[in-house]
């Protein structure tokens, strides 16, 4: 018969410490993973904003390009590559639809900022407008000078706008990523 050995109080304490440490480490990794997911959504909004002017320029030429793609001569010229042509056409249509959707969400955000009555909200929208949306490209330094703030404030304003735009653009899915 095997004799049962009892764990000493020191061993129990050591096992408890190791278990608590492992649990805390697991929780920290889960929080880090959640932050990474949230940051990716906000990064996607910033990426959309950074490329907004290019998307708008591209969409101006899309209607003519899409009409040309329907021409029979193009299909004959490409022959077996009709599938590739359809794929390109779908991509261009999605780009145009996405730009229209972003335009609507930016308009909603502008209205929200205007109706809030807070000067800070108006400044936040104006910073995004000057930095990413307007015809003329402004730098963060120029915007900070215009608003009589620090350059870092401009970037904080952009982050704040991106969080609001994430909820407008991604809807309910964006709530999961905000702490």
Rosetta constraint file for C-alpha pairs under 8 A:
AtomPair CA 7 CA 11 HARMONIC 6.13 0.50
AtomPair CA 7 CA 12 HARMONIC 6.45 0.50
AtomPair CA 8 CA 12 HARMONIC 6.36 0.50
AtomPair CA 9 CA 13 HARMONIC 6.10 0.50
AtomPair CA 10 CA 14 HARMONIC 6.14 0.50
AtomPair CA 11 CA 15 HARMONIC 6.09 0.50
AtomPair CA 12 CA 16 HARMONIC 6.07 0.50
AtomPair CA 13 CA 17 HARMONIC 6.15 0.50
AtomPair CA 14 CA 18 HARMONIC 6.23 0.50
AtomPair CA 15 CA 19 HARMONIC 6.15 0.50
AtomPair CA 16 CA 20 HARMONIC 6.12 0.50
AtomPair CA 17 CA 21 HARMONIC 6.07 0.50
AtomPair CA 18 CA 22 HARMONIC 6.12 0.50
AtomPair CA 19 CA 23 HARMONIC 6.17 0.50
AtomPair CA 20 CA 24 HARMONIC 6.14 0.50
AtomPair CA 21 CA 25 HARMONIC 6.10 0.50
AtomPair CA 22 CA 26 HARMONIC 6.14 0.50
AtomPair CA 23 CA 27 HARMONIC 6.25 0.50
AtomPair CA 24 CA 28 HARMONIC 6.18 0.50
AtomPair CA 25 CA 29 HARMONIC 6.26 0.50
AtomPair CA 26 CA 30 HARMONIC 6.27 0.50
AtomPair CA 27 CA 31 HARMONIC 6.22 0.50
AtomPair CA 28 CA 32 HARMONIC 6.12 0.50
AtomPair CA 29 CA 33 HARMONIC 6.11 0.50
AtomPair CA 30 CA 34 HARMONIC 6.25 0.50
AtomPair CA 31 CA 35 HARMONIC 6.20 0.50
AtomPair CA 32 CA 36 HARMONIC 6.19 0.50
AtomPair CA 33 CA 37 HARMONIC 6.37 0.50
AtomPair CA 34 CA 38 HARMONIC 6.30 0.50
AtomPair CA 34 CA 177 HARMONIC 6.80 0.50
AtomPair CA 35 CA 39 HARMONIC 5.96 0.50
AtomPair CA 35 CA 177 HARMONIC 7.24 0.50
AtomPair CA 36 CA 40 HARMONIC 6.14 0.50
AtomPair CA 37 CA 41 HARMONIC 6.63 0.50
AtomPair CA 37 CA 177 HARMONIC 6.41 0.50
AtomPair CA 38 CA 42 HARMONIC 6.45 0.50
AtomPair CA 38 CA 174 HARMONIC 7.84 0.50
AtomPair CA 38 CA 176 HARMONIC 7.82 0.50
AtomPair CA 38 CA 177 HARMONIC 4.19 0.50
AtomPair CA 38 CA 178 HARMONIC 6.25 0.50
AtomPair CA 39 CA 43 HARMONIC 5.87 0.50
AtomPair CA 39 CA 177 HARMONIC 7.87 0.50
AtomPair CA 40 CA 44 HARMONIC 6.02 0.50
AtomPair CA 41 CA 45 HARMONIC 6.45 0.50
AtomPair CA 41 CA 166 HARMONIC 7.06 0.50
AtomPair CA 41 CA 174 HARMONIC 7.43 0.50
AtomPair CA 41 CA 177 HARMONIC 7.65 0.50
AtomPair CA 42 CA 46 HARMONIC 6.32 0.50
AtomPair CA 42 CA 159 HARMONIC 7.86 0.50
AtomPair CA 42 CA 162 HARMONIC 6.02 0.50
AtomPair CA 42 CA 163 HARMONIC 6.48 0.50
AtomPair CA 42 CA 166 HARMONIC 6.61 0.50
AtomPair CA 43 CA 47 HARMONIC 6.00 0.50
AtomPair CA 44 CA 48 HARMONIC 6.15 0.50
AtomPair CA 45 CA 49 HARMONIC 6.18 0.50
AtomPair CA 45 CA 162 HARMONIC 6.01 0.50
AtomPair CA 45 CA 165 HARMONIC 7.28 0.50
AtomPair CA 45 CA 166 HARMONIC 6.46 0.50
AtomPair CA 46 CA 50 HARMONIC 5.98 0.50
AtomPair CA 46 CA 162 HARMONIC 6.73 0.50
AtomPair CA 47 CA 51 HARMONIC 6.22 0.50
AtomPair CA 48 CA 52 HARMONIC 5.76 0.50
AtomPair CA 49 CA 53 HARMONIC 7.99 0.50
AtomPair CA 49 CA 132 HARMONIC 5.70 0.50
AtomPair CA 49 CA 133 HARMONIC 7.26 0.50
AtomPair CA 50 CA 132 HARMONIC 5.93 0.50
AtomPair CA 51 CA 55 HARMONIC 6.23 0.50
AtomPair CA 52 CA 56 HARMONIC 6.18 0.50
AtomPair CA 52 CA 99 HARMONIC 7.93 0.50
AtomPair CA 52 CA 132 HARMONIC 6.84 0.50
AtomPair CA 52 CA 133 HARMONIC 6.64 0.50
AtomPair CA 53 CA 57 HARMONIC 6.24 0.50
AtomPair CA 53 CA 132 HARMONIC 7.22 0.50
AtomPair CA 53 CA 133 HARMONIC 6.53 0.50
AtomPair CA 53 CA 134 HARMONIC 7.97 0.50
AtomPair CA 53 CA 135 HARMONIC 7.77 0.50
AtomPair CA 54 CA 58 HARMONIC 6.03 0.50
AtomPair CA 55 CA 59 HARMONIC 6.07 0.50
AtomPair CA 55 CA 95 HARMONIC 7.55 0.50
AtomPair CA 55 CA 99 HARMONIC 6.83 0.50
AtomPair CA 56 CA 60 HARMONIC 6.47 0.50
AtomPair CA 56 CA 99 HARMONIC 7.00 0.50
AtomPair CA 57 CA 61 HARMONIC 7.16 0.50
AtomPair CA 58 CA 62 HARMONIC 6.42 0.50
AtomPair CA 59 CA 63 HARMONIC 7.44 0.50
AtomPair CA 59 CA 95 HARMONIC 7.52 0.50
AtomPair CA 59 CA 96 HARMONIC 5.76 0.50
AtomPair CA 59 CA 99 HARMONIC 7.80 0.50
AtomPair CA 61 CA 65 HARMONIC 6.40 0.50
AtomPair CA 62 CA 66 HARMONIC 5.91 0.50
AtomPair CA 62 CA 92 HARMONIC 6.91 0.50
AtomPair CA 62 CA 96 HARMONIC 7.56 0.50
AtomPair CA 63 CA 67 HARMONIC 6.22 0.50
AtomPair CA 64 CA 68 HARMONIC 6.17 0.50
AtomPair CA 65 CA 69 HARMONIC 6.20 0.50
AtomPair CA 66 CA 70 HARMONIC 6.70 0.50
AtomPair CA 66 CA 89 HARMONIC 6.61 0.50
AtomPair CA 66 CA 92 HARMONIC 7.79 0.50
AtomPair CA 67 CA 71 HARMONIC 7.05 0.50
AtomPair CA 68 CA 74 HARMONIC 7.73 0.50
AtomPair CA 69 CA 74 HARMONIC 6.42 0.50
AtomPair CA 69 CA 75 HARMONIC 7.78 0.50
AtomPair CA 69 CA 85 HARMONIC 7.63 0.50
AtomPair CA 69 CA 89 HARMONIC 7.47 0.50
AtomPair CA 70 CA 74 HARMONIC 7.48 0.50
AtomPair CA 70 CA 75 HARMONIC 7.80 0.50
AtomPair CA 71 CA 75 HARMONIC 7.02 0.50
AtomPair CA 72 CA 76 HARMONIC 6.29 0.50
AtomPair CA 73 CA 77 HARMONIC 6.04 0.50
AtomPair CA 74 CA 78 HARMONIC 6.20 0.50
AtomPair CA 75 CA 79 HARMONIC 5.93 0.50
AtomPair CA 75 CA 82 HARMONIC 6.41 0.50
AtomPair CA 78 CA 82 HARMONIC 6.54 0.50
AtomPair CA 81 CA 85 HARMONIC 6.41 0.50
AtomPair CA 82 CA 86 HARMONIC 6.18 0.50
AtomPair CA 83 CA 87 HARMONIC 6.24 0.50
AtomPair CA 84 CA 88 HARMONIC 6.22 0.50
AtomPair CA 85 CA 89 HARMONIC 6.10 0.50
AtomPair CA 86 CA 90 HARMONIC 6.13 0.50
AtomPair CA 87 CA 91 HARMONIC 6.22 0.50
AtomPair CA 88 CA 92 HARMONIC 6.26 0.50
AtomPair CA 89 CA 93 HARMONIC 6.23 0.50
AtomPair CA 90 CA 94 HARMONIC 6.12 0.50
AtomPair CA 91 CA 95 HARMONIC 6.16 0.50
AtomPair CA 92 CA 96 HARMONIC 6.26 0.50
AtomPair CA 93 CA 97 HARMONIC 6.19 0.50
AtomPair CA 94 CA 98 HARMONIC 5.97 0.50
AtomPair CA 95 CA 99 HARMONIC 6.17 0.50
AtomPair CA 96 CA 100 HARMONIC 6.29 0.50
AtomPair CA 97 CA 101 HARMONIC 6.20 0.50
AtomPair CA 98 CA 102 HARMONIC 6.07 0.50
AtomPair CA 99 CA 103 HARMONIC 6.04 0.50
AtomPair CA 100 CA 104 HARMONIC 6.32 0.50
AtomPair CA 101 CA 105 HARMONIC 6.29 0.50
AtomPair CA 102 CA 106 HARMONIC 6.02 0.50
AtomPair CA 102 CA 169 HARMONIC 7.19 0.50
AtomPair CA 103 CA 107 HARMONIC 6.17 0.50
AtomPair CA 104 CA 108 HARMONIC 6.24 0.50
AtomPair CA 105 CA 109 HARMONIC 6.12 0.50
AtomPair CA 105 CA 165 HARMONIC 7.21 0.50
AtomPair CA 105 CA 168 HARMONIC 6.16 0.50
AtomPair CA 105 CA 169 HARMONIC 6.53 0.50
AtomPair CA 106 CA 110 HARMONIC 6.11 0.50
AtomPair CA 106 CA 165 HARMONIC 7.35 0.50
AtomPair CA 107 CA 111 HARMONIC 6.29 0.50
AtomPair CA 108 CA 112 HARMONIC 6.18 0.50
AtomPair CA 109 CA 113 HARMONIC 6.20 0.50
AtomPair CA 109 CA 125 HARMONIC 7.81 0.50
AtomPair CA 109 CA 164 HARMONIC 7.62 0.50
AtomPair CA 109 CA 165 HARMONIC 7.00 0.50
AtomPair CA 109 CA 168 HARMONIC 7.94 0.50
AtomPair CA 110 CA 114 HARMONIC 6.13 0.50
AtomPair CA 110 CA 125 HARMONIC 6.36 0.50
AtomPair CA 111 CA 115 HARMONIC 5.95 0.50
AtomPair CA 112 CA 116 HARMONIC 6.07 0.50
AtomPair CA 113 CA 117 HARMONIC 7.38 0.50
AtomPair CA 113 CA 118 HARMONIC 7.58 0.50
AtomPair CA 113 CA 121 HARMONIC 5.04 0.50
AtomPair CA 113 CA 122 HARMONIC 5.39 0.50
AtomPair CA 113 CA 125 HARMONIC 6.68 0.50
AtomPair CA 114 CA 118 HARMONIC 7.84 0.50
AtomPair CA 114 CA 121 HARMONIC 7.40 0.50
AtomPair CA 114 CA 122 HARMONIC 6.02 0.50
AtomPair CA 116 CA 121 HARMONIC 7.09 0.50
AtomPair CA 117 CA 121 HARMONIC 7.79 0.50
AtomPair CA 117 CA 122 HARMONIC 8.00 0.50
AtomPair CA 118 CA 122 HARMONIC 6.66 0.50
AtomPair CA 119 CA 123 HARMONIC 6.14 0.50
AtomPair CA 120 CA 124 HARMONIC 6.16 0.50
AtomPair CA 121 CA 125 HARMONIC 6.34 0.50
AtomPair CA 122 CA 126 HARMONIC 6.11 0.50
AtomPair CA 123 CA 127 HARMONIC 6.02 0.50
AtomPair CA 123 CA 147 HARMONIC 7.50 0.50
AtomPair CA 123 CA 157 HARMONIC 7.89 0.50
AtomPair CA 124 CA 128 HARMONIC 6.49 0.50
AtomPair CA 124 CA 154 HARMONIC 7.71 0.50
AtomPair CA 124 CA 157 HARMONIC 4.94 0.50
AtomPair CA 124 CA 158 HARMONIC 6.74 0.50
AtomPair CA 124 CA 160 HARMONIC 7.56 0.50
AtomPair CA 124 CA 161 HARMONIC 6.55 0.50
AtomPair CA 125 CA 129 HARMONIC 6.09 0.50
AtomPair CA 125 CA 161 HARMONIC 6.95 0.50
AtomPair CA 126 CA 130 HARMONIC 6.06 0.50
AtomPair CA 127 CA 131 HARMONIC 5.96 0.50
AtomPair CA 127 CA 143 HARMONIC 6.50 0.50
AtomPair CA 127 CA 154 HARMONIC 6.50 0.50
AtomPair CA 127 CA 157 HARMONIC 7.02 0.50
AtomPair CA 127 CA 158 HARMONIC 7.01 0.50
AtomPair CA 128 CA 132 HARMONIC 5.69 0.50
AtomPair CA 128 CA 133 HARMONIC 6.77 0.50
AtomPair CA 128 CA 157 HARMONIC 7.82 0.50
AtomPair CA 128 CA 158 HARMONIC 6.03 0.50
AtomPair CA 128 CA 161 HARMONIC 7.36 0.50
AtomPair CA 129 CA 133 HARMONIC 4.65 0.50
AtomPair CA 129 CA 134 HARMONIC 5.54 0.50
AtomPair CA 130 CA 134 HARMONIC 5.56 0.50
AtomPair CA 130 CA 136 HARMONIC 7.31 0.50
AtomPair CA 130 CA 137 HARMONIC 6.48 0.50
AtomPair CA 130 CA 138 HARMONIC 5.61 0.50
AtomPair CA 130 CA 143 HARMONIC 7.28 0.50
AtomPair CA 131 CA 137 HARMONIC 6.06 0.50
AtomPair CA 131 CA 138 HARMONIC 5.24 0.50
AtomPair CA 131 CA 139 HARMONIC 6.28 0.50
AtomPair CA 131 CA 140 HARMONIC 6.90 0.50
AtomPair CA 131 CA 143 HARMONIC 7.79 0.50
AtomPair CA 132 CA 137 HARMONIC 6.95 0.50
AtomPair CA 138 CA 142 HARMONIC 6.29 0.50
AtomPair CA 138 CA 143 HARMONIC 6.78 0.50
AtomPair CA 139 CA 143 HARMONIC 6.30 0.50
AtomPair CA 140 CA 144 HARMONIC 6.02 0.50
AtomPair CA 140 CA 151 HARMONIC 5.83 0.50
AtomPair CA 140 CA 154 HARMONIC 6.18 0.50
AtomPair CA 140 CA 155 HARMONIC 7.49 0.50
AtomPair CA 141 CA 145 HARMONIC 6.23 0.50
AtomPair CA 141 CA 150 HARMONIC 7.96 0.50
AtomPair CA 141 CA 151 HARMONIC 5.54 0.50
AtomPair CA 142 CA 146 HARMONIC 6.17 0.50
AtomPair CA 143 CA 147 HARMONIC 6.17 0.50
AtomPair CA 143 CA 151 HARMONIC 7.72 0.50
AtomPair CA 143 CA 154 HARMONIC 7.09 0.50
AtomPair CA 144 CA 148 HARMONIC 5.66 0.50
AtomPair CA 144 CA 149 HARMONIC 4.83 0.50
AtomPair CA 144 CA 150 HARMONIC 5.40 0.50
AtomPair CA 144 CA 151 HARMONIC 5.16 0.50
AtomPair CA 144 CA 153 HARMONIC 7.41 0.50
AtomPair CA 144 CA 154 HARMONIC 6.19 0.50
AtomPair CA 145 CA 149 HARMONIC 6.36 0.50
AtomPair CA 145 CA 150 HARMONIC 7.62 0.50
AtomPair CA 149 CA 153 HARMONIC 6.38 0.50
AtomPair CA 149 CA 154 HARMONIC 7.65 0.50
AtomPair CA 150 CA 154 HARMONIC 6.93 0.50
AtomPair CA 151 CA 155 HARMONIC 6.75 0.50
AtomPair CA 152 CA 156 HARMONIC 6.23 0.50
AtomPair CA 153 CA 157 HARMONIC 6.01 0.50
AtomPair CA 154 CA 158 HARMONIC 6.27 0.50
AtomPair CA 155 CA 159 HARMONIC 6.23 0.50
AtomPair CA 156 CA 160 HARMONIC 6.17 0.50
AtomPair CA 157 CA 161 HARMONIC 6.15 0.50
AtomPair CA 158 CA 162 HARMONIC 6.05 0.50
AtomPair CA 159 CA 163 HARMONIC 6.35 0.50
AtomPair CA 160 CA 164 HARMONIC 6.53 0.50
AtomPair CA 161 CA 165 HARMONIC 5.99 0.50
AtomPair CA 162 CA 166 HARMONIC 5.83 0.50
AtomPair CA 163 CA 167 HARMONIC 6.60 0.50
AtomPair CA 164 CA 168 HARMONIC 6.52 0.50
AtomPair CA 165 CA 169 HARMONIC 5.86 0.50
AtomPair CA 166 CA 170 HARMONIC 5.48 0.50
AtomPair CA 166 CA 171 HARMONIC 7.25 0.50
AtomPair CA 166 CA 174 HARMONIC 6.02 0.50
AtomPair CA 167 CA 171 HARMONIC 4.87 0.50
AtomPair CA 167 CA 172 HARMONIC 6.80 0.50
AtomPair CA 167 CA 173 HARMONIC 7.76 0.50
AtomPair CA 167 CA 174 HARMONIC 5.27 0.50
AtomPair CA 167 CA 175 HARMONIC 6.85 0.50
AtomPair CA 170 CA 174 HARMONIC 5.52 0.50
AtomPair CA 171 CA 175 HARMONIC 7.65 0.50
AtomPair CA 172 CA 176 HARMONIC 7.61 0.50
AtomPair CA 173 CA 177 HARMONIC 7.59 0.50
AtomPair CA 174 CA 178 HARMONIC 6.90 0.50
